[in-house]
Amino acid sequence: METPPTSLPSESHTELAMSVERAYREAVVVDRLGALWSVILAKCLLAQWAIDYYAIPISGLRYIWTLTLTMAVVASGLYLQAHRAKLILFPNQFRVGSAVFIGLTINLGFILYAHFALAAVPLNICYAIIAASMGGWSLVRATLRRAPEPLMAALLWWLVAGWMLRVDPTLSLLWLGLGFLFAQALPNFAMVSRTQKALRV
């Protein structure tokens, strides 16, 4: 008996379309979370700069970093749970993005250790290296995602890194905070907006 003709897509095509849409939605969730974390880090860095620059008698570690990051971790977990998404750094097949992210984290740890523990790297050079590393991470994301927003972010980060080598070292933390705001958060929000438009098409 022949199957009657239908205008509905085949089952395999339907599953493929649903898988692609699910992947896009998970990308939106993770990108939005990354943008929000960039705003959080920018807020902490700018607040710490103001405390140090204006000699405000407040413990930045206790009242800015600890409280903010604790609430951000809890909120991120609830956000991922609400959207039924998982933030996987080590999937079954180890991805290039995960490897680069782990390498960047280790690199930043060594830089901060070299400055704060060994006093081997000046403050402005330390923050400039961090900004340049963030630019490298954005370039990798632009290559993997084939998106223009991370490429613009990379260029902005490298401009910030070059500028921090020229300004007063006491302003380095200010520029690093502005970098997370304008070179990390805004491009991420733009990429989220573009992906959401693609989902609505």
SULDA-V521644 format. One line per field, one symbol per residue. burial: 1 if it has 24 or more other ideal C-beta (glycine too) atoms within 12 Angstrom, else 0. A space follows every 50 residues. Layout:
# SULDA-V521644
burial = ???
This chain:
# SULDA-V521644
burial = 00000000000000000000000101111111111111111111111110 01000000010001000100010001000000001010000000001001 10010001001000100000001101111111111111111100101011 11111111111011100010111111111111111111111101100000 0
